């Protein structure tokens, strides 16, 4: 089973083969993303070991959403020992988010 994940916006998009699921995870993404994926796998009578490859929408998009999603897909691909691709089809050992611009870092107060 192919897993596709897009966490670049507050609306998380998950595809399991040809089935697409959306969830408004917003600020709860870090707490609820893993549970959301597991729930959809269970609905399809599948588990983690049925995933054969992962494709991830690596950006641009939300800084926090991309970081959370990248952490999840990197861990899954590593632990399941399966291929990991970005949304352009390029294979990666690990995925680094593409934020689309330089980080907006505030100057220190002192």
Beta strands, then each sheet from edge to edge (+ up, - down):
strand 1: 2-6
strand 2: 11-16
strand 3: 19-24
strand 4: 53-56
strand 5: 83-86
strand 6: 91-92
sheet 1: 3+ 2- 1+ 4+ 5+ 6-
end
